[in-house]
Amino acid sequence: MKNKIAKAVISSIMGVEPKDINAMPMLDMGYILVEYPIEGKYVGYKVKFEKGKIVWGVLNGRWRDHERDSVISYRIIQDELLISEKFNDGSLINNTFTLKDL
């Protein structure tokens, strides 16, 4: 299930179709590697679950866990996954995914 959630998070943030995204647990690193192709090359991100929220980052970059970064959470309601991204200005973006499509 965490792989599906990680795919939905990156899909929501980057605007990429979930079907184009691969997610692989990197158990020794403590995160899920999420990648998708752009112009023949793969772009990679990392996603981890921490204290009731989801933290992500560019694969070779920093974790988006600064107080000014958005806070990402999720909820599963029946067969749907809701990804919420709350920004420090109070605005909120919600995206809903069907679990079977992830």
Secondary structure as GFF3:
##gff-version 3
##sequence-region A 1 102
A	DSSP	alpha_helix	2	14	.	.	.	ID=ss1
A	DSSP	three_ten_helix	18	20	.	.	.	ID=ss2
A	DSSP	beta_strand	22	26	.	.	.	ID=ss3
A	DSSP	beta_strand	31	38	.	.	.	ID=ss4
A	DSSP	beta_strand	41	50	.	.	.	ID=ss5
A	DSSP	beta_strand	53	58	.	.	.	ID=ss6
A	DSSP	beta_strand	71	77	.	.	.	ID=ss7
A	DSSP	beta_strand	80	86	.	.	.	ID=ss8
A	DSSP	beta_strand	92	98	.	.	.	ID=ss9
A	DSSP	three_ten_helix	99	101	.	.	.	ID=ss10
###
